[in-house]
Amino acid sequence: MPETTDIVIAGGGAVGASIAYHLAASGFAGRVLVLEPDPTYARAASALSAASIRQQFSSPVNIRASLFGIDFLRRAGDVLAVDGERPEIGLREGGYLFLATAAGQTVLGENHALQTKLGADIAYFDAASLLQRFPWISTEGLAAGTWGRSGEGWFDGYSLLQAFRKKARALGVEFRKAAVASLDMAGGSCRGVVLDDGSRIACGQLAIAAGTGARALVRQSGFDIPVHAKKRMIFTFECRETLSDFPLLIDPTGVYCRPEGTGYLCGSAPPADADPDADGDFEVDYQFFDDHVWPALATRVPAFEAIKRGRAWAGHYDMNGFDHNALVGAVPGTSNVWLANGFSGHGLQQSPAVGRYLADRLQGAAATAIDLADLAPQRLLEKRPLVEKNVV
């Protein structure tokens, strides 16, 4: 007889591990099995991203998810402790600093009003007050900025992932090195999964949190998602000057930068016409830094005209081409297949909220501790994009 489990989670990154942890922490009595093809996570987005969290979105569901997330991250040392050993995720609430020209000032103000209404601690600055608060910045061409006084910042994404895994295992979740090769579907129901070694596991429910590998699995359920692997590069550098209270800066050009150790890390999305599917490409293009990233940073922060470039790396986002927002919830046309995918760079910060939401839904709860219904994949069928103005 084939192996049987109550819930299979395909993908053991931060999102998959969070689902597993929240299931176990809720007291779920069934068997939970997480299948992850590479437990070293050498090329996982959870290990390679800039690992940050913000409330400065324009859509309520993303703001709610991150408010839930920051509360969880602040308590992670306690709630994810195992046998008295507290994980250290290195949370630093340095804030995001979004900068806007006159053309973007109205949208920045509208976003700020929504964020503060929902409980986010975001300050608004005109150009003069920006310079007073952040004296190392050049305000040329700027009209305004918003900064997270608390609740925003960065952390160690790999440590959070490992903490989720360790706590879930301590609570009885099983993790196995394996890849799901195919789904055994019948009448809209997933009866089980077939692994890359040919073995079969029967399951009551399936949660797909496989990052850039999710689309191929979802297709086998009879549904398709417009999610593509997109390469994103992170560059590091040292600066001669000490710049106090440096936040995670988002320039109007789209270039970002934040402190990392004694230096900084930075990056930017490439232009849309120069952003092909990654197709296994993890090569770093240093010319992109020289031609696009550094000039923007040196213009905005004059001290960055003299820097020493450090190491760099590339990773892959599971990019939702429909609206750049996550797809979280039941897969349309199925009775027991669930999806957590298409995070477009927001997976780590949304992993606590998504894990809790899907853990509740997998147990049949209609009302959950966090409402993420606006992220349901059903919106693809209804051609109803979730508009997010603050895409970074």
TORLOSE-768230 format. One record per residue: residue in three letters; x, y, z of N, C-alpha, C in turn. Coordinates in steps of 0.05 Angstrom, whole numbers, plus 5000, padded with zeros to 4 digits. Each point is the difference from the previous one (the first is absolute). Layout:
<recs>
> type:n_px:n_py:n_pz:ca_px:ca_py:ca_pz:c_px:c_py:c_pz
> ala:X:Y:Z:X:Y:Z:X:Y:Z $
...
</recs>
This chain:
<recs>
> type:n_px:n_py:n_pz:ca_px:ca_py:ca_pz:c_px:c_py:c_pz
> met:5017:4976:5000:4983:5024:5000:5018:5025:5000 $
> pro:4990:5022:4987:5017:5024:4999:5000:5013:5028 $
> glu:5021:5016:5004:5002:5016:5024:4976:5020:5000 $
> thr:4990:5006:5024:4977:5018:5003:5006:5022:5020 $
> thr:4991:5024:4994:5003:5022:5018:4976:5018:4998 $
> asp:4994:5016:5020:4977:5017:5000:5005:5025:4982 $
> ile:5023:5012:5003:5007:5024:4985:5028:4998:4989 $
> val:5003:5004:4974:5026:5003:4988:5005:5029:4993 $
> ile:5023:5010:5007:5008:5027:4993:5024:4997:4981 $
> ala:4996:5009:4975:5020:4999:4979:5016:5025:5002 $
> gly:5024:4999:5010:5017:5023:5003:5005:5007:5029 $
> gly:5025:4999:5009:5007:5005:5028:5015:5025:5005 $
> gly:4996:5020:4983:5012:5026:5006:4985:5014:5023 $
> ala:5004:5027:5003:4988:5014:5022:4970:4997:5001 $
> val:4987:5002:4976:4971:4998:4999:4990:4972:5007 $
> gly:5011:4980:4987:4992:4973:5006:5005:4992:5028 $
> ala:5024:5008:5011:5006:4993:5028:4982:5015:5019 $
> ser:4992:5024:4993:4981:5016:5017:4973:4986:5001 $
> ile:4990:4991:4977:4975:4985:4999:5001:4976:5019 $
> ala:5022:4985:4998:5004:4976:5016:5001:5007:5030 $
> tyr:5015:5021:5007:5002:5008:5028:4972:5008:5010 $
> his:4986:5016:4985:4974:5010:5010:4980:4977:5003 $
> leu:5001:4981:4982:4983:4977:5003:5006:4985:5026 $
> ala:5025:4995:5005:5008:4985:5024:4994:5016:5025 $
> ala:5006:5026:4999:4996:5017:5024:4970:5003:5007 $
> ser:4983:4997:4980:4971:5003:5005:4988:4975:5013 $
> gly:5016:4979:5002:4990:4975:5012:4990:4980:4980 $
> phe:5004:5004:4974:4991:4982:4979:5011:4972:5006 $
> ala:4981:4981:5002:5008:4973:5009:5009:4981:4977 $
> gly:4996:5009:4975:5007:4983:4978:5029:5000:4993 $
> arg:5008:4984:4980:5028:4999:4992:5005:5021:4978 $
> val:5022:5016:5004:5008:5020:4981:5027:4993:4989 $
> leu:5003:4999:4974:5025:4992:4987:5009:5023:4981 $
> val:5024:5011:5005:5011:5021:4983:5021:4987:4981 $
> leu:4997:5005:4974:5018:4989:4981:5016:5023:4988 $
> glu:5026:4999:5003:5018:5021:4991:5024:4987:4985 $
> pro:5003:5006:4974:5021:4987:4984:5029:5008:5008 $
> asp:5004:5024:5012:5027:5009:5007:5000:5011:5029 $
> pro:5003:4984:5020:5000:5010:5027:5024:5017:5007 $
> thr:5019:5003:4982:5022:5019:5004:4991:5028:4994 $
> tyr:4979:5003:4984:4988:5026:4992:5021:5018:4986 $
> ala:5019:4988:4987:5021:5015:4987:4990:5020:4980 $
> arg:4978:4994:4986:4990:5019:4981:4971:5008:5005 $
> ala:4992:4997:5025:4973:5007:5008:4997:5030:5004 $
> ala:4978:5011:4992:4995:5028:5004:5002:5008:5030 $
> ser:4991:4981:5017:5001:5006:5029:5028:5005:5010 $
> ala:5020:4989:4987:5028:5004:5009:5014:5022:4984 $
> leu:4990:5007:4977:5014:5019:4983:4988:5028:4998 $
> ser:4977:5004:5012:4987:5026:4997:5012:5021:5019 $
> ala:4991:5025:4997:5008:5021:5018:4987:4999:5027 $
> ala:4980:4982:5004:4988:4994:5026:4991:5025:5015 $
> ser:4979:5012:4990:4990:5025:5013:4970:4999:5003 $
> ile:4990:5018:5016:4971:5001:5005:4991:5029:5001 $
> arg:4977:5005:4988:4990:5028:4999:4969:4999:5002 $
> gln:4989:5023:5010:4972:5004:4999:4992:5020:4978 $
> gln:5020:5011:4987:4994:5021:4980:4992:4987:4973 $
> phe:4975:4990:5000:4987:4990:4976:4976:5018:4995 $
> ser:4987:4996:4977:4976:5016:4994:4974:4983:5002 $
> ser:5003:4974:5005:4976:4982:5002:4997:4991:5028 $
> pro:4976:5001:5011:4996:4992:5028:5009:4972:5007 $
> val:4997:4981:4982:5007:4972:5006:5030:4998:5004 $
> asn:5016:5014:4984:5029:4999:5004:5009:5014:5026 $
> ile:4987:5021:5007:5006:5014:5025:4993:4983:5023 $
> arg:4976:4987:5000:4992:4982:5021:5020:4977:5004 $
> ala:5008:4989:4977:5019:4977:5001:5026:5008:5014 $
> ser:5010:5024:4994:5025:5008:5011:4998:5009:5029 $
> leu:4977:5011:5008:4995:5007:5028:5000:4974:5016 $
> phe:4987:4979:4990:5000:4974:5013:5029:4989:5001 $
> gly:5014:5004:4978:5027:4990:4998:5019:5012:5019 $
> ile:4999:5027:5004:5019:5013:5018:4995:4992:5029 $
> asp:4974:4996:5006:4994:4991:5027:5011:4972:5005 $
> phe:4999:4983:4980:5011:4973:5003:5030:5001:5002 $
> leu:5013:5016:4983:5030:5002:5000:5010:5010:5027 $
> arg:4986:5019:5012:5008:5010:5026:4999:4978:5021 $
> arg:4982:4981:4997:4996:4979:5020:5013:4974:4992 $
> ala:5014:5000:4977:5011:4975:4989:5018:4985:5019 $
> gly:5016:5015:5015:5019:4987:5019:4985:4983:5021 $
> asp:4976:5009:5007:4985:4986:5021:4983:4978:4987 $
> val:4985:5006:4979:4980:4981:4989:5014:4977:4985 $
> leu:5024:5005:4989:5014:4980:4985:5023:4987:5016 $
> ala:5001:5005:5026:5021:4988:5017:4995:4970:5002 $
> val:5022:4985:5001:4998:4971:5003:5018:4992:5023 $
> asp:4989:4987:5020:5015:4991:5024:5016:5023:5013 $
> gly:4987:5023:5001:5013:5023:5012:5020:5015:4983 $
> glu:5005:4990:4976:5018:5013:4981:4985:5019:4982 $
> arg:5005:5026:5003:4986:5020:4985:5014:5007:4974 $
> pro:4986:4999:4977:5013:5008:4975:5005:5030:4999 $
> glu:5021:5007:4987:5007:5029:4996:4997:5006:4971 $
> ile:4980:5017:4993:4995:5006:4972:5011:5028:4992 $
> gly:5013:5014:5019:5013:5025:4994:4982:5022:4990 $
> leu:4975:5001:5011:4981:5021:4991:5011:5028:5007 $
> arg:5001:5017:4981:5007:5028:5004:4979:5018:4988 $
> glu:4987:5015:5016:4978:5017:4991:5010:5028:4992 $
> gly:5015:5000:4978:5012:5025:4990:4981:5016:4982 $
> gly:4978:4988:4992:4980:5014:4984:5007:5000:4971 $
> tyr:4979:5002:4983:5003:5006:4972:4997:5030:4996 $
> leu:5016:5011:4982:4997:5028:4992:4993:5001:4971 $
> phe:4974:5005:4994:4991:5003:4972:5002:5030:4992 $
> leu:5013:5005:4978:5004:5027:4991:4983:5005:4975 $
> ala:4989:5024:4997:4983:5006:4977:5007:5027:4988 $
> thr:4999:5001:4974:5001:5026:4986:4972:5013:5000 $
> ala:4998:5023:4988:4974:5013:5000:4979:4983:4986 $
> ala:5009:4985:4980:4981:4983:4985:4989:4977:5017 $
> gly:5015:4992:5020:4990:4978:5017:4990:5008:5027 $
> gln:5000:5026:5006:4993:5010:5026:4971:4994:5008 $
> thr:4982:5002:4982:4972:4995:5006:4995:4971:5008 $
> val:5011:4982:4984:4997:4971:5007:5013:4994:5026 $
> leu:5024:5012:5005:5014:4995:5026:4982:5009:5023 $
> gly:4987:5023:4997:4982:5010:5021:4976:4982:5004 $
> glu:4988:4991:4979:4977:4982:5002:5008:4974:5013 $
> asn:5023:4989:4993:5009:4975:5012:5005:5004:5030 $
> his:5012:5023:5007:5006:5006:5028:4974:5001:5016 $
> ala:4979:5012:4989:4975:5003:5015:4988:4972:5005 $
> leu:5001:4982:4980:4990:4973:5004:5016:4985:5020 $
> gln:5026:5002:4998:5018:4985:5018:4996:5008:5029 $
> thr:4998:5025:5005:4996:5009:5028:4972:4994:5010 $
> lys:4980:5000:4982:4973:4993:5008:4999:4971:5010 $
> leu:5016:4983:4987:5000:4971:5007:5019:4994:5023 $
> gly:5013:5020:5011:5017:4996:5024:5030:5000:4996 $
> ala:5009:5005:4976:5029:5001:4995:5012:5026:5010 $
> asp:5025:4999:5011:5013:5023:5011:5018:5012:4979 $
> ile:4989:5016:4983:5014:5012:4977:5000:5030:5002 $
> ala:5023:5012:4998:5003:5030:5001:5001:5011:4971 $
> tyr:4989:5024:4997:5000:5013:4974:5018:5025:5002 $
> phe:5017:5004:4979:5018:5023:5000:4998:5015:4974 $
> asp:5001:5027:5001:5005:5015:4976:5030:5001:4995 $
> ala:5008:5012:4978:5029:4999:4993:5018:5013:5022 $
> ala:4991:5022:5012:5016:5013:5020:5003:4983:5025 $
> ser:4978:4988:5009:5002:4983:5024:5015:4974:4995 $
> leu:4999:4990:4974:5016:4977:4993:5030:5005:5005 $
> leu:5009:5023:4991:5028:5007:5003:5008:5004:5030 $
> gln:4981:5010:5015:5005:5004:5029:5003:4973:5014 $
> arg:4983:4981:4993:5000:4974:5013:5022:4982:4989 $
> phe:5007:5002:4974:5020:4983:4988:5020:5019:4986 $
> pro:5019:5012:5015:5017:5021:4988:5020:4990:4979 $
> trp:5003:4974:4997:5018:4989:4980:4987:4998:4972 $
> ile:4974:5007:4998:4986:4995:4975:5000:5025:4983 $
> ser:4999:4997:4974:4996:5022:4981:4971:5001:4993 $
> thr:4987:5023:5005:4971:5002:4995:4995:5012:4972 $
> glu:5020:5002:4984:4996:5010:4973:4979:4984:4985 $
> gly:4980:5013:4990:4978:4987:4985:4979:4987:5017 $
> leu:5004:5001:5027:4980:4987:5017:4979:5019:5010 $
> ala:4976:4990:5004:4978:5016:5012:4992:4990:5027 $
> ala:5004:4974:5005:4990:4989:5026:5013:4972:5004 $
> gly:4996:4990:5024:5008:4973:5007:4984:4989:5024 $
> thr:4999:4975:5002:4987:4987:5023:5019:4979:5012 $
> trp:5000:4999:5026:5019:4983:5015:4986:4985:5022 $
> gly:5006:4974:5002:4988:4984:5022:5016:5004:5025 $
> arg:4987:5014:5019:5014:5005:5026:5004:4974:5016 $
> ser:4981:4982:4997:5002:4973:5012:4985:4981:4983 $
> gly:5005:4974:5004:4985:4980:4985:5010:4993:4973 $
> glu:5021:5013:4991:5012:4995:4974:5030:4996:5004 $
> gly:5012:4984:4982:5029:4997:5001:5009:4975:4986 $
> trp:5020:4986:5012:5011:4977:4987:5008:4979:5021 $
> phe:5006:4976:4991:5006:4978:5018:5015:4979:4985 $
> asp:5007:4978:5014:5014:4978:4988:4980:4979:4990 $
> gly:4994:5000:4974:4980:4983:4988:5006:4970:5003 $
> tyr:5026:4993:4997:5007:4972:5003:4996:4990:5029 $
> ser:5006:5017:5019:4996:4993:5028:4970:4996:5006 $
> leu:4983:5017:4989:4972:4997:5004:4990:4973:4988 $
> leu:5009:4994:4976:4993:4975:4987:5008:4976:5018 $
> gln:5025:5000:5009:5009:4978:5017:4985:4999:5026 $
> ala:4992:5023:5011:4985:4999:5025:4973:4988:4996 $
> phe:4987:5007:4978:4974:4988:4993:5003:4969:4998 $
> arg:5020:4992:4985:5005:4971:4997:5005:4986:5026 $
> lys:5018:5011:5016:5007:4987:5025:4976:4997:5019 $
> lys:4985:5022:5002:4976:4999:5018:4979:4981:4989 $
> ala:4995:5001:4974:4981:4982:4989:5007:4971:5005 $
> arg:5025:4993:4996:5010:4973:5005:4996:4992:5029 $
> ala:5006:5019:5018:4997:4994:5028:4971:4995:5008 $
> leu:4981:5011:4984:4972:4997:5005:4988:4976:4984 $
> gly:5018:4985:4987:4991:4975:4987:4998:5000:4970 $
> val:5006:5023:4987:4999:5001:4971:5024:4985:4988 $
> glu:4996:4986:4978:5021:4985:4987:5010:5015:4975 $
> phe:5026:5003:4998:5012:5012:4976:5016:4979:4985 $
> arg:4998:4999:4974:5013:4980:4985:5013:5012:4975 $
> lys:5024:4992:4994:5013:5008:4975:4988:4986:4977 $
> ala:4983:5013:4985:4987:4988:4977:4986:5022:4984 $
> ala:4996:4995:4974:4986:5018:4983:4974:4987:4990 $
> val:4978:5015:5000:4976:4990:4988:5002:5002:4970 $
> ala:4998:4976:4987:5002:4999:4971:4973:5003:4986 $
> ser:4979:4989:5012:4974:5002:4988:4978:4997:5021 $
> leu:4976:5008:4992:4976:4998:5017:4982:4978:4990 $
> asp:4988:4985:5018:4980:4980:4993:4973:5013:5004 $
> met:4989:5011:4978:4975:5015:5001:4977:4983:4989 $
> ala:4976:5003:5012:4976:4987:4991:4976:5017:5008 $
> gly:4985:5010:4979:4977:5015:5006:5004:5025:5016 $
> gly:5022:5014:4996:5006:5024:5015:5012:4995:5028 $
> ser:5005:4975:5006:5011:4994:5026:5028:4988:4997 $
> cys:5019:5008:5017:5026:4989:5000:5001:4976:5019 $
> arg:5003:4976:4988:5000:4976:5017:5028:4994:5011 $
> gly:5020:5012:4988:5027:4996:5010:5021:5013:4981 $
> val:5025:4996:5008:5022:5011:4984:5020:4978:4993 $
> val:5012:5003:4977:5022:4982:4992:5026:5014:5002 $
> leu:5019:4988:5014:5026:5013:5004:5019:4995:4977 $
> asp:5023:5014:5001:5019:4997:4978:5013:4973:4999 $
> asp:4998:4984:5022:5011:4973:5000:4979:4980:4991 $
> gly:4976:5009:4993:4979:4982:4991:4981:4991:5022 $
> ser:5006:5005:5025:4982:4991:5022:4976:5019:5001 $
> arg:4979:4989:5012:4974:5014:5001:4992:5004:5029 $
> ile:4989:5024:5006:4990:5006:5027:4971:5009:4997 $
> ala:4982:4986:5012:4972:5008:5000:4996:5022:5021 $
> cys:4983:5019:4993:4996:5023:5019:4971:5009:5000 $
> gly:4993:5012:5023:4974:5012:5002:4998:5027:4987 $
> gln:5022:5015:5003:5002:5027:4989:5029:5006:4992 $
> leu:5002:5018:4980:5026:5008:4990:5002:5030:5000 $
> ala:5022:5010:5012:5007:5028:4999:5025:5004:4983 $
> ile:4998:5016:4979:5023:5004:4982:5013:5027:5007 $
> ala:5024:4998:5011:5016:5023:5007:5028:4997:4989 $
> ala:5001:4993:4974:5025:4991:4988:5014:5023:4985 $
> gly:4995:5025:5006:5014:5021:4987:4999:5000:4970 $
> thr:5023:5002:4987:5000:5001:4971:4993:4974:4987 $
> gly:4999:4978:5016:4992:4974:4989:4970:4994:5003 $
> ala:4985:5019:5011:4971:4995:5005:4983:4999:4975 $
> arg:5007:5016:4980:4982:5001:4977:4996:4973:4986 $
> ala:5022:4985:4998:4998:4974:4986:4982:4981:5016 $
> leu:5000:5002:5026:4982:4983:5017:4971:5009:4998 $
> val:4996:5026:5001:4973:5010:5000:4986:4993:4973 $
> arg:5015:5001:4978:4989:4993:4974:4988:4972:5000 $
> gln:5012:4982:5016:4990:4972:5000:4974:4998:5015 $
> ser:4992:5021:5014:4974:5000:5013:4978:5010:4982 $
> gly:5008:5009:4976:4981:5011:4981:4998:5030:4999 $
> phe:5018:5013:5015:4999:5030:5002:5028:5010:4993 $
> asp:5002:5024:4990:5026:5011:4993:5003:5027:5015 $
> ile:5024:5006:5007:5007:5026:5013:5022:5014:4984 $
> pro:4997:5026:4997:5020:5015:4984:5025:5007:5016 $
> val:5012:4980:5012:5023:5005:5017:5026:4991:4986 $
> his:5019:5018:5000:5025:4995:4986:5024:5005:5019 $
> ala:5022:4985:4995:5024:5005:5015:5015:5024:4988 $
> lys:5005:5020:5017:5014:5024:4992:5025:5003:5017 $
> lys:5022:5005:4986:5025:5004:5014:5002:5028:5013 $
> arg:5008:5000:5025:5006:5026:5014:5027:4998:5012 $
> met:5016:5021:4998:5027:5000:5010:5003:5019:5024 $
> ile:5016:4992:5019:5006:5017:5023:5030:5005:5000 $
> phe:5007:5025:5003:5028:5009:5001:5006:5012:5028 $
> thr:5025:4996:5008:5008:5012:5026:5024:5019:4995 $
> phe:5003:5019:5019:5022:5019:4998:5006:5012:5027 $
> glu:5024:5012:5003:5008:5014:5023:5002:5030:4994 $
> cys:4994:5017:5019:5001:5029:4996:5020:5011:5020 $
> arg:5015:5020:4992:5021:5012:5017:4987:5014:5024 $
> glu:4978:5014:4995:4987:5016:5020:4980:4983:5016 $
> thr:4996:5008:5025:4980:4987:5017:4974:5016:4998 $
> leu:4979:4988:4991:4974:5013:4997:4981:4990:5021 $
> ser:4993:5017:5018:4984:4992:5023:4971:4995:4993 $
> asp:4987:4981:5013:4972:4994:4997:4991:4996:4971 $
> phe:5016:4984:4986:4994:4995:4972:4978:4979:4998 $
> pro:4978:5006:4987:4977:4982:4997:5003:4982:4976 $
> leu:4979:4987:4992:4999:4986:4974:4988:5021:4981 $
> leu:5018:5011:4984:4992:5023:4983:4990:4990:4973 $
> ile:4977:5011:4991:4989:4994:4974:5000:5025:4984 $
> asp:5018:5002:4981:5002:5024:4983:4977:5000:4979 $
> pro:4992:5024:4990:4980:5000:4979:5008:4985:4975 $
> thr:5026:4995:4996:5008:4984:4977:4994:4970:5004 $
> gly:4993:4992:5024:4996:4972:5006:5023:4986:5013 $
> val:5023:5014:5001:5024:4989:5013:4996:5000:5030 $
> tyr:5008:4979:5014:4997:4999:5029:5028:4995:5012 $
> cys:5002:5007:5026:5025:4996:5015:4994:4999:5029 $
> arg:5014:4983:5015:4997:4999:5029:5027:4991:5012 $
> pro:5003:5006:5026:5025:4991:5014:5001:4969:5001 $
> glu:5024:4990:5000:5005:4971:5003:5027:4997:5013 $
> gly:5001:4992:5026:5026:4999:5014:5012:5027:5001 $
> thr:5026:5002:4992:5014:5026:5000:4996:5015:4974 $
> gly:4986:4988:4981:4996:5013:4974:4971:5002:4993 $
> tyr:4995:4996:4974:4973:5003:4989:4994:4978:4979 $
> leu:4975:4994:4996:4992:4984:4977:4980:5015:4984 $
> cys:4998:4994:4975:4983:5016:4982:4992:4984:4976 $
> gly:4982:5011:4984:4991:4987:4976:4977:5015:4987 $
> ser:4989:4988:4979:4978:5013:4986:4989:4980:4980 $
> ala:4975:5002:4994:4988:4984:4978:5010:5012:4974 $
> pro:5005:4983:4980:5008:5010:4974:4976:5011:4985 $
> pro:5004:5015:4979:4978:5009:4983:4984:4976:4990 $
> ala:4974:5004:4996:4982:4978:4993:5009:4987:4974 $
> asp:5011:5016:4981:5009:4988:4975:5027:4986:5001 $
> ala:5012:5000:5024:5025:4986:5004:4998:4981:5024 $
> asp:4977:4987:5003:4995:4983:5023:4988:4973:4990 $
> pro:5016:4984:4987:4990:4975:4990:4997:4980:5022 $
> asp:4986:4978:4994:4999:4978:5020:5028:4990:5006 $
> ala:5005:4993:5025:5027:4994:5009:5011:4974:4987 $
> asp:4984:4979:4998:5009:4975:4987:5026:4990:5012 $
> gly:5003:5000:5026:5023:4989:5013:5024:5019:5001 $
> asp:4997:5025:4992:5021:5019:4999:5004:5013:5028 $
> phe:5023:4995:5012:5007:5012:5026:5026:5017:4997 $
> glu:5007:5007:4976:5024:5016:4996:4995:5030:5008 $
> val:5020:5012:5012:4999:5028:5008:5010:5018:4978 $
> asp:4985:5020:4992:5008:5019:4980:5010:5026:5014 $
> tyr:5026:5002:5003:5011:5023:5014:4997:5026:4984 $
> gln:4996:4997:4974:4996:5024:4984:4974:5014:5008 $
> phe:4980:4984:5008:4974:5011:5009:5004:5018:5024 $
> phe:5018:4991:5018:5006:5017:5023:5014:5026:4992 $
> asp:5020:4997:4982:5015:5024:4992:4983:5020:4984 $
> asp:4982:4990:4983:4985:5017:4983:4974:5011:5011 $
> his:4988:4984:5019:4973:5007:5009:4998:5004:5030 $
> val:5011:4982:5016:4996:5002:5028:5017:5021:5013 $
> trp:5026:4999:4996:5018:5018:5013:4995:5030:4992 $
> pro:4996:5006:4975:4995:5029:4993:4975:5011:5015 $
> ala:4979:4984:5003:4976:5010:5014:5006:5004:5029 $
> leu:5015:4982:5012:5007:5002:5029:5018:5024:5005 $
> ala:5020:5003:4983:5019:5022:5003:4987:5027:4997 $
> thr:4979:5002:4983:4985:5024:4996:4984:5007:5025 $
> arg:4988:4979:5012:4982:5004:5023:5016:5003:5026 $
> val:5022:4986:5002:5017:5001:5025:5028:5007:4991 $
> pro:5008:5025:5001:5026:5008:4990:5024:4985:5011 $
> ala:4997:4990:5025:5022:4985:5012:5005:4974:4985 $
> phe:4981:4991:4985:5003:4975:4985:5015:5004:4974 $
> glu:5010:5024:4995:5017:5004:4976:5026:4985:5003 $
> ala:5009:4996:5025:5025:4986:5006:4994:4975:5016 $
> ile:4999:4977:4986:4993:4975:5013:5020:4978:4991 $
> lys:4999:4978:5015:5015:4976:4992:4980:4978:4996 $
> arg:4997:4991:4976:4981:4978:4994:5009:4974:5013 $
> gly:4980:4985:5010:5005:4975:5013:4988:4977:4984 $
> arg:4993:4979:5014:4989:4976:4987:4971:5006:4990 $
> ala:4991:4982:4982:4973:5003:4989:4990:4972:4994 $
> trp:4974:4998:4999:4987:4974:4993:4974:5004:4986 $
> ala:4989:4979:4989:4975:5001:4986:4981:4978:5010 $
> gly:4975:5006:5000:4979:4981:5008:4976:5003:4982 $
> his:4980:4983:5003:4977:5000:4983:4974:5007:5016 $
> tyr:4985:5019:4990:4974:5006:5011:4979:4983:4985 $
> asp:4979:4991:5015:4977:4989:4986:4981:5023:4994 $
> met:5003:5012:4977:4987:5025:4992:4973:4995:4988 $
> asn:4979:5011:5012:4973:4998:4990:4996:5022:4979 $
> gly:5000:4992:4975:4998:5019:4978:4972:5013:4998 $
> phe:4980:4989:5013:4973:5011:4999:4998:5027:5015 $
> asp:5010:5000:5025:4997:5025:5015:5022:5003:5021 $
> his:5021:4984:4999:5023:5002:5019:4992:4996:5029 $
> asn:4978:4987:5005:4992:4993:5028:4998:4970:5003 $
> ala:5002:4991:5025:4999:4972:5006:4974:4987:4992 $
> leu:5001:4974:4995:4977:4983:4995:4998:4981:5023 $
> val:4980:5004:5017:4998:4985:5025:4972:4991:5004 $
> gly:4996:4974:5001:4973:4989:5004:4995:4975:4983 $
> ala:4974:4993:4999:4992:4976:4985:5005:5003:4970 $
> val:5010:4979:4987:5004:5000:4971:4972:4996:4987 $
> pro:4991:5018:4984:4974:4998:4987:4997:4973:4985 $
> gly:4976:4988:5004:4995:4975:4986:5009:4976:5015 $
> thr:5011:5003:5024:5009:4978:5016:4986:5001:5028 $
> ser:5000:4977:5013:4987:4998:5026:5020:4999:5023 $
> asn:5025:4995:4994:5019:4996:5022:5029:5008:4993 $
> val:5002:5018:4980:5027:5010:4993:5001:5030:5006 $
> trp:5021:5007:5015:5004:5028:5009:5026:5011:4990 $
> leu:5000:5026:4997:5023:5013:4987:5011:5023:5017 $
> ala:5026:5002:5001:5014:5023:5012:5024:5006:4981 $
> asn:4996:5018:4982:5019:5004:4979:4998:5028:4988 $
> gly:5019:5007:4982:4999:5026:4986:5005:5023:5018 $
> phe:5017:4997:5020:5004:5021:5019:5015:5025:4989 $
> ser:5013:4997:4978:5013:5022:4987:5019:5016:5018 $
> gly:5013:4986:5018:5020:5012:5017:4990:5006:5028 $
> his:4975:4993:5006:4989:5006:5027:4996:4975:5017 $
> gly:5011:4977:4991:4994:4975:5013:5009:4999:5029 $
> leu:5025:5009:5006:5010:4998:5027:4984:5017:5019 $
> gln:4994:5025:4993:4985:5017:5018:4971:4991:5004 $
> gln:4990:4986:4980:4972:4991:5002:4998:4971:5010 $
> ser:5022:4987:5004:4999:4972:5008:4986:4995:5027 $
> pro:5003:5017:5020:4984:4994:5024:4970:5002:4996 $
> ala:4991:5020:4986:4971:5004:4995:4989:4978:4982 $
> val:5015:4993:4978:4991:4979:4982:4999:4973:5013 $
> gly:5021:4995:5017:5000:4975:5014:4976:4997:5018 $
> arg:4994:5021:5015:4977:4998:5018:4974:4998:4985 $
> tyr:4997:5016:4979:4975:5000:4984:4995:4972:4988 $
> leu:5020:4989:4986:4996:4974:4988:4997:4977:5020 $
> ala:5014:5002:5023:4996:4980:5020:4971:4999:5010 $
> asp:4988:5024:5003:4972:5001:5007:4982:4989:4978 $
> arg:5005:5008:4975:4983:4991:4978:5003:4970:4996 $
> leu:5023:4989:5003:5004:4971:4996:4985:4984:5021 $
> gln:4993:5013:5022:4984:4987:5021:4971:5007:4998 $
> gly:4992:5012:4978:4972:5006:4995:4989:5025:5012 $
> ala:5018:5017:5011:4990:5025:5013:4995:5021:4978 $
> ala:4975:5011:5001:4993:5021:4981:5011:5027:5009 $
> ala:4997:5005:5026:5011:5024:5012:5028:4994:5012 $
> thr:5019:5016:4995:5027:4995:5009:5011:5024:5015 $
> ala:5024:4996:5012:5012:5021:5016:5009:5023:4983 $
> ile:5004:4996:4974:5009:5020:4981:4984:4996:4974 $
> asp:4988:5021:4990:4984:4999:4976:5017:5005:4975 $
> leu:5005:4978:4985:5015:5003:4975:4983:4992:4976 $
> ala:4974:5002:5003:4982:4991:4978:5004:5015:4974 $
> asp:5009:5025:5002:5005:5016:4976:5022:4988:4982 $
> leu:5017:4982:5012:5022:4988:4984:4991:4974:4987 $
> ala:4975:4993:5001:4991:4974:4989:5006:4998:4971 $
> pro:5009:4976:4991:5006:4996:4971:4975:5003:4983 $
> gln:4976:4999:5011:4975:5004:4985:5000:5026:4985 $
> arg:5015:5020:5009:5001:5025:4986:5011:4998:4972 $
> leu:5016:4980:4995:5011:4995:4973:4977:4994:4981 $
> leu:4982:4982:5008:4977:4993:4983:4982:5024:4996 $
> glu:4997:5016:5020:4981:5023:4998:5013:5024:4987 $
> lys:5026:4997:4992:5015:5022:4987:4998:5025:5017 $
> arg:5005:4996:5026:4997:5022:5020:5027:5004:5014 $
> pro:5018:5015:4988:5026:5004:5012:4998:5016:5027 $
> leu:5017:4992:5018:5003:5015:5025:5021:5022:4995 $
> val:4991:5024:4999:5018:5022:4992:5018:5008:5024 $
> glu:5025:4998:4997:5020:5008:5020:5018:5021:4988 $
> lys:4998:5025:5010:5016:5022:4989:5028:5000:5010 $
> asn:5005:4988:5023:5027:5000:5011:5015:4974:4994 $
> val:5005:4995:4975:5015:4976:4992:5030:5008:4999 $
> val:5016:4985:5013:5029:5006:5001:5015:4976:4988 $
</recs>
